[in-house]
Amino acid sequence: MEEEEEQKPAMTPCFSSSSKRRKSRSGAPSFAPINNLDDGCLMHIFSFLSPIPDRYNTALVCHRWCYLACHPQLWLRVDRSVKDSSESGVFPNIESAVSAARPGDTILIAAGGSHVASNIQINKPLCLIGGGQLPDETMLLCSRGSDSALEFLSTCKLSNLTVKAELGCCLLHRSGRLIIDGCILQCETDPLDYLSCPIVSTATGSKVVSSPIGYHGNGVSVSQTRIEGGAKAVLTSGDLALQRVRVMCARTNLFFWFDVECPS
């Protein structure tokens, strides 16, 4: 009996340490082993995440992760309300952000209001993403008299954005691989709508393009995107052709999936 009584106190620390371990696992994020890494290592890990939704979701974990996930090294930001241009990585308009961006950068465009985008030429691989929960919360407006809102001469990706053109085209694709995912492309209904077209491609299928975004060759890929107005969804003047078209009819909208590539 005495031996059993001596063994009972020895069991107490084992139980308490186990309960502490369980508590730390379910406690605040600061106890997670990954938080033992320094900021540089964490940012390097975050750089491998897709900007939307993975990197966006990491910013919701804690204050430290929010700071690192929104760091200018990972993406640039466009915010029309910014008055102090000294803040690193934040720009008042899309054109200045594109000019300052390095190949492979991601530009997060703030939701709310309309961002002016007229004949902005993009000649390096970039990813442009709307900062709202829905694409219609972030609008790029191309005024009448402009050829296009954005002109692409390199591999790029657009996501979660609304691009609206009063007359002309929303997106002008010259070369590279253009990826359009979860966007809204609008051309106003007008007596001259035969001059309007959401997507115009003048590219040919012969050139091969390497890019940090990982897509090669000239072409356009559209997925889960609303296309409204204009004479037709895509106008091509090169040797690319519309292929693999799929349409989903929602209650009030049509969503398109298609590719514009060199015919095989």
Backbone hydrogen bonds in HBPLUS format (Angstrom, degrees):
<---DONOR---> <-ACCEPTOR-->    atom                        ^
c    i                          cat <-CA-CA->   ^        H-A-AA   ^      H-
h    n   atom  resd res      DA  || num        DHA   H-A  angle D-A-AA Bond
n    s   type  num  typ     dist DA aas  dist angle  dist       angle   num
A0005-GLU N   A0001-MET O   2.99 MM   4  6.26 155.6  2.05 149.2 155.7     1
A0006-GLU N   A0002-GLU O   3.03 MM   4  6.25 144.7  2.16 142.5 151.7     2
A0007-GLN N   A0003-GLU O   3.14 MM   4  6.38 136.9  2.33 139.4 150.2     3
A0007-GLN N   A0004-GLU O   3.18 MM   3  5.16 129.0  2.45  93.7 106.9     4
A0008-LYS N   A0004-GLU O   3.26 MM   4  6.51 138.5  2.44 144.8 154.3     5
A0010-ALA N   A0007-GLN O   3.10 MM   3  5.24 123.0  2.44  99.0 113.8     6
A0011-MET N   A0008-LYS O   3.05 MM   3  5.40 148.4  2.15 109.5 118.5     7
A0012-THR N   A0009-PRO O   3.19 MM   3  5.39 142.6  2.34 102.5 112.5     8
A0015-PHE N   A0011-MET O   3.23 MM   4  6.53 157.3  2.29 152.7 158.4     9
A0016-SER N   A0012-THR O   3.06 MM   4  6.30 161.1  2.10 154.9 160.4    10
A0017-SER N   A0013-PRO O   2.88 MM   4  5.99 163.0  1.91 153.3 157.3    11
A0018-SER N   A0014-CYS O   3.11 MM   4  6.19 154.0  2.18 141.3 148.3    12
A0019-SER N   A0015-PHE O   3.00 MM   4  6.23 155.5  2.06 145.0 151.6    13
A0020-LYS N   A0016-SER O   2.94 MM   4  6.17 147.0  2.05 142.2 151.5    14
A0021-ARG N   A0017-SER O   2.97 MM   4  6.23 149.6  2.06 142.4 150.2    15
A0022-ARG N   A0018-SER O   3.00 MM   4  6.33 157.4  2.05 148.1 153.8    16
A0023-LYS N   A0019-SER O   2.91 MM   4  6.06 151.8  1.99 142.1 150.3    17
A0024-SER N   A0020-LYS O   2.91 MM   4  6.14 153.0  1.99 147.3 153.7    18
A0025-ARG N   A0021-ARG O   3.13 MM   4  6.37 146.7  2.25 142.9 151.2    19
A0026-SER N   A0022-ARG O   3.27 MM   4  6.55 145.6  2.40 142.1 150.2    20
A0027-GLY N   A0024-SER O   3.37 MM   3  4.89 155.3  2.44  90.1  97.1    21
A0031-PHE N   A0028-ALA O   3.18 MM   3  6.08 171.7  2.19 126.4 128.5    22
A0032-ALA N   A0029-PRO O   2.95 MM   3  5.36 161.5  1.99 114.4 120.6    23
A0035-ASN N   A0032-ALA O   3.01 MM   3  5.72 151.4  2.10 120.8 128.2    24
A0036-ASN N   A0033-PRO O   2.95 MM   3  5.55 165.3  1.98 119.2 123.2    25
A0037-LEU N   A0034-ILE O   3.18 MM   3  5.80 165.1  2.20 113.9 118.5    26
A0042-LEU N   A0038-ASP O   3.13 MM   4  6.45 163.9  2.16 156.7 161.4    27
A0043-MET N   A0039-ASP O   2.93 MM   4  6.10 163.6  1.95 154.2 158.5    28
A0044-HIS N   A0040-GLY O   3.07 MM   4  6.21 148.8  2.17 139.3 147.8    29
A0045-ILE N   A0041-CYS O   3.03 MM   4  6.35 150.4  2.12 145.9 153.6    30
A0046-PHE N   A0042-LEU O   2.87 MM   4  6.19 160.5  1.91 152.2 157.8    31
A0047-SER N   A0043-MET O   2.96 MM   4  6.12 136.6  2.15 139.9 150.8    32
A0048-PHE N   A0045-ILE O   3.13 MM   3  5.73 156.8  2.19 114.1 120.4    33
A0049-LEU N   A0046-PHE O   3.03 MM   3  5.35 156.8  2.09 110.2 117.6    34
A0055-ARG N   A0050-SER O   2.95 MM   5  6.03 168.8  1.96 156.9 156.9    35
A0056-TYR N   A0051-PRO O   3.08 MM   5  6.11 131.6  2.32 146.2 155.0    36
A0057-ASN N   A0053-PRO O   2.83 MM   4  5.98 148.9  1.93 151.6 160.4    37
A0058-THR N   A0054-ASP O   3.04 MM   4  6.40 145.1  2.17 147.6 157.2    38
A0059-ALA N   A0056-TYR O   3.29 MM   3  5.54 137.8  2.48  99.6 110.1    39
A0060-LEU N   A0057-ASN O   3.00 MM   3  5.40 159.4  2.05 111.4 118.1    40
A0061-VAL N   A0058-THR O   3.23 MM   3  5.53 170.2  2.24 112.7 115.6    41
A0066-CYS N   A0062-CYS O   2.93 MM   4  6.11 152.3  2.01 150.1 158.8    42
A0067-TYR N   A0063-HIS O   3.02 MM   4  6.23 157.2  2.07 146.3 151.4    43
A0068-LEU N   A0064-ARG O   3.01 MM   4  6.31 160.6  2.05 151.2 156.3    44
A0069-ALA N   A0065-TRP O   2.73 MM   4  5.76 162.0  1.77 150.4 156.1    45
A0070-CYS N   A0066-CYS O   3.11 MM   4  6.08 141.1  2.26 139.7 148.0    46
A0071-HIS N   A0068-LEU O   3.21 MM   3  5.00 164.5  2.24 102.8 105.9    47
A0074-LEU N   A0071-HIS O   2.85 MM   3  5.62 157.2  1.90 126.4 132.8    48
A0075-TRP N   A0071-HIS O   3.32 MM   4  6.72 154.6  2.39 147.4 154.9    49
A0076-LEU N   A0106-THR O   2.75 MM  30  6.19 150.4  1.83 157.4 165.5    50
A0108-LEU N   A0076-LEU O   2.71 MM  32  6.07 169.0  1.73 160.3 158.6    51
A0077-ARG N   A0089-GLY O   2.82 MM  12  6.14 162.1  1.85 164.9 170.8    52
A0091-PHE N   A0077-ARG O   2.82 MM  14  6.20 153.2  1.89 152.0 160.8    53
A0078-VAL N   A0108-LEU O   2.86 MM  30  6.21 153.8  1.92 154.2 155.1    54
A0110-ALA N   A0078-VAL O   2.85 MM  32  5.85 169.8  1.86 161.8 165.0    55
A0079-ASP N   A0091-PHE O   2.86 MM  12  6.13 158.4  1.91 162.7 170.0    56
A0082-VAL N   A0079-ASP O   3.17 MM   3  5.69 166.5  2.18 116.4 120.6    57
A0090-VAL N   A0087-GLU O   3.47 MM   3  5.96 163.7  2.50 131.7 129.6    58
A0097-ALA N   A0093-ASN O   3.36 MM   4  6.60 152.7  2.44 142.3 149.9    59
A0098-VAL N   A0094-ILE O   2.90 MM   4  6.13 161.4  1.94 159.4 163.7    60
A0099-SER N   A0095-GLU O   3.03 MM   4  6.20 154.6  2.10 143.0 150.2    61
A0100-ALA N   A0096-SER O   3.09 MM   4  6.24 148.5  2.20 140.0 147.2    62
A0101-ALA N   A0097-ALA O   2.98 MM   4  6.00 129.7  2.24 141.7 154.8    63
A0105-ASP N   A0102-ARG O   2.99 MM   3  5.62 155.8  2.05 151.3 150.0    64
A0104-GLY N   A0125-PRO O   2.60 MM  21  5.23 172.4  1.60 152.6 152.9    65
A0127-CYS N   A0105-ASP O   3.08 MM  22  6.46 143.5  2.22 150.5 158.1    66
A0107-ILE N   A0127-CYS O   2.75 MM  20  6.12 164.8  1.77 167.9 173.3    67
A0129-ILE N   A0107-ILE O   2.93 MM  22  6.23 166.8  1.95 166.3 167.6    68
A0109-ILE N   A0129-ILE O   2.82 MM  20  6.05 171.2  1.82 167.7 170.8    69
A0131-GLY N   A0109-ILE O   2.70 MM  22  5.45 140.2  1.86 172.1 158.4    70
A0112-GLY N   A0137-GLU O   2.76 MM  25  5.72 169.6  1.77 174.8 171.2    71
A0115-HIS N   A0139-MET O   2.81 MM  24  6.11 171.9  1.81 160.2 162.4    72
A0141-LEU N   A0115-HIS O   2.86 MM  26  6.00 157.7  1.91 146.3 153.8    73
A0117-ALA N   A0141-LEU O   3.01 MM  24  5.64 168.5  2.03 138.7 137.5    74
A0119-ASN N   A0148-SER O   2.64 MM  29  5.25 169.2  1.65 156.7 157.9    75
A0120-ILE N   A0149-ALA O   3.18 MM  29  6.30 171.4  2.19 138.8 138.0    76
A0151-GLU N   A0120-ILE O   2.82 MM  31  5.92 163.1  1.85 151.9 149.8    77
A0122-ILE N   A0151-GLU O   2.77 MM  29  6.02 164.1  1.79 175.5 178.7    78
A0153-LEU N   A0122-ILE O   2.86 MM  31  6.00 168.3  1.87 163.8 159.8    79
A0157-LYS N   A0126-LEU O   3.03 MM  31  6.56 144.8  2.16 146.1 156.1    80
A0128-LEU N   A0157-LYS O   2.84 MM  29  6.23 161.8  1.87 168.8 169.5    81
A0159-SER N   A0128-LEU O   2.99 MM  31  6.43 147.1  2.10 159.0 165.7    82
A0130-GLY N   A0159-SER O   3.00 MM  29  6.48 153.3  2.08 153.1 161.5    83
A0137-GLU N   A0134-LEU O   3.14 MM   3  5.69 164.1  2.16 119.4 123.1    84
A0138-THR N   A0135-PRO O   3.25 MM   3  5.85 169.3  2.26 118.0 121.2    85
A0162-THR N   A0138-THR O   2.93 MM  24  6.04 155.1  1.99 168.5 168.1    86
A0140-LEU N   A0162-THR O   2.69 MM  22  6.08 159.1  1.74 161.5 169.0    87
A0164-LYS N   A0140-LEU O   2.83 MM  24  6.16 168.8  1.85 170.1 173.2    88
A0142-CYS N   A0164-LYS O   2.78 MM  22  6.04 170.9  1.79 170.9 171.5    89
A0166-GLU N   A0142-CYS O   3.18 MM  24  6.43 161.5  2.21 166.8 168.7    90
A0146-SER N   A0143-SER O   3.31 MM   3  6.16 153.4  2.38 141.7 142.9    91
A0169-CYS N   A0147-ASP O   3.19 MM  22  6.41 172.7  2.20 144.3 146.6    92
A0149-ALA N   A0170-CYS O   3.16 MM  21  5.26 145.5  2.28 117.4 127.6    93
A0150-LEU N   A0170-CYS O   3.42 MM  20  6.85 157.5  2.47 153.6 159.6    94
A0172-LEU N   A0150-LEU O   2.93 MM  22  6.24 170.3  1.94 164.1 167.0    95
A0152-PHE N   A0172-LEU O   2.83 MM  20  6.23 162.1  1.86 165.1 171.1    96
A0174-ARG N   A0152-PHE O   2.79 MM  22  5.67 159.5  1.83 156.8 163.8    97
A0175-SER N   A0152-PHE O   3.32 MM  23  6.54 152.3  2.40 133.0 139.2    98
A0156-CYS N   A0177-ARG O   2.95 MM  21  6.34 145.0  2.07 143.2 151.8    99
A0179-ILE N   A0156-CYS O   2.93 MM  23  6.28 159.8  1.97 148.0 154.7   100
A0158-LEU N   A0179-ILE O   2.75 MM  21  6.15 159.8  1.79 164.3 170.8   101
A0181-ASP N   A0158-LEU O   2.92 MM  23  6.21 169.9  1.93 159.8 162.8   102
A0160-ASN N   A0181-ASP O   3.35 MM  21  6.95 145.5  2.48 151.6 160.5   103
A0184-ILE N   A0161-LEU O   2.85 MM  23  6.34 149.1  1.95 150.3 155.8   104
A0163-VAL N   A0184-ILE O   2.84 MM  21  6.29 159.0  1.88 167.6 173.7   105
A0186-GLN N   A0163-VAL O   2.90 MM  23  6.23 169.0  1.91 160.4 162.4   106
A0165-ALA N   A0186-GLN O   2.92 MM  21  6.33 162.5  1.95 164.2 167.6   107
A0188-GLU N   A0165-ALA O   3.34 MM  23  6.75 158.3  2.39 161.0 165.4   108
A0197-CYS N   A0168-GLY O   3.14 MM  29  6.41 151.3  2.23 133.7 137.9   109
A0170-CYS N   A0198-PRO O   3.15 MM  28  4.80 128.5  2.43 104.3 118.4   110
A0171-LEU N   A0198-PRO O   3.00 MM  27  6.33 157.8  2.05 156.0 162.8   111
A0200-VAL N   A0171-LEU O   2.98 MM  29  6.35 163.9  2.01 167.6 172.4   112
A0173-HIS N   A0200-VAL O   2.74 MM  27  6.04 170.6  1.74 167.1 169.1   113
A0202-THR N   A0173-HIS O   2.88 MM  29  6.26 162.4  1.91 169.2 173.6   114
A0219-GLY N   A0176-GLY O   3.08 MM  43  6.57 149.0  2.18 149.7 142.4   115
A0178-LEU N   A0219-GLY O   2.92 MM  41  6.33 165.1  1.95 157.0 158.0   116
A0221-SER N   A0178-LEU O   2.86 MM  43  6.30 160.5  1.90 164.8 169.5   117
A0180-ILE N   A0221-SER O   2.83 MM  41  6.14 167.4  1.85 170.6 173.5   118
A0223-SER N   A0180-ILE O   2.91 MM  43  6.35 152.3  1.99 163.7 171.5   119
A0182-GLY N   A0223-SER O   3.01 MM  41  6.36 163.3  2.04 154.9 160.0   120
A0226-ARG N   A0183-CYS O   3.00 MM  43  6.45 149.1  2.10 156.1 155.9   121
A0185-LEU N   A0226-ARG O   2.83 MM  41  6.20 166.3  1.85 163.1 166.1   122
A0228-GLU N   A0185-LEU O   2.86 MM  43  6.24 163.4  1.89 165.7 170.8   123
A0187-CYS N   A0228-GLU O   2.85 MM  41  6.15 154.1  1.91 147.6 156.3   124
A0193-ASP N   A0190-ASP O   2.89 MM   3  4.97 144.0  2.02 125.6 120.6   125
A0195-LEU N   A0192-LEU O   2.89 MM   3  5.74 167.3  1.91 125.8 130.2   126
A0196-SER N   A0193-ASP O   2.96 MM   3  4.92 155.6  2.02 101.5 109.5   127
A0231-ALA N   A0196-SER O   3.04 MM  35  6.13 164.9  2.06 151.2 147.7   128
A0199-ILE N   A0233-ALA O   3.23 MM  34  6.30 142.5  2.38 145.4 155.8   129
A0235-LEU N   A0199-ILE O   2.90 MM  36  6.35 152.1  1.98 152.0 161.2   130
A0201-SER N   A0235-LEU O   2.87 MM  34  6.28 160.8  1.90 157.0 163.1   131
A0237-SER N   A0201-SER O   2.93 MM  36  6.43 155.0  2.00 160.4 166.6   132
A0214-GLY N   A0211-SER O   3.09 MM   3  5.49 149.1  2.19 108.6 117.2   133
A0220-VAL N   A0260-VAL O   2.99 MM  40  4.89 151.2  2.07 131.4 140.2   134
A0260-VAL N   A0220-VAL O   2.71 MM  40  4.89 152.0  1.79 150.5 154.1   135
A0222-VAL N   A0258-PHE O   2.81 MM  36  5.26 173.0  1.82 172.2 170.9   136
A0258-PHE N   A0222-VAL O   2.96 MM  36  5.26 153.2  2.03 133.3 140.0   137
A0225-THR N   A0256-PHE O   3.29 MM  31  5.27 168.2  2.30 137.4 140.4   138
A0256-PHE N   A0225-THR O   2.82 MM  31  5.27 166.1  1.84 140.1 143.5   139
A0241-ALA N   A0261-GLU O   2.74 MM  20  5.50 166.0  1.76 143.2 143.9   140
A0261-GLU N   A0241-ALA O   3.05 MM  20  5.50 143.7  2.18 156.9 147.3   141
A0243-GLN N   A0259-ASP O   2.72 MM  16  5.20 159.0  1.76 166.2 164.1   142
A0259-ASP N   A0243-GLN O   2.97 MM  16  5.20 172.9  1.98 156.2 155.4   143
A0246-ARG N   A0257-TRP O   2.73 MM  11  5.00 152.0  1.80 156.8 160.2   144
A0257-TRP N   A0246-ARG O   2.86 MM  11  5.00 149.0  1.95 155.0 153.7   145
A0248-MET N   A0255-PHE O   2.85 MM   7  5.13 160.8  1.89 148.7 155.2   146
A0255-PHE N   A0248-MET O   2.93 MM   7  5.13 165.9  1.95 149.4 154.1   147
A0250-ALA N   A0253-ASN O   2.81 MM   3  5.16 160.9  1.84 166.3 169.3   148
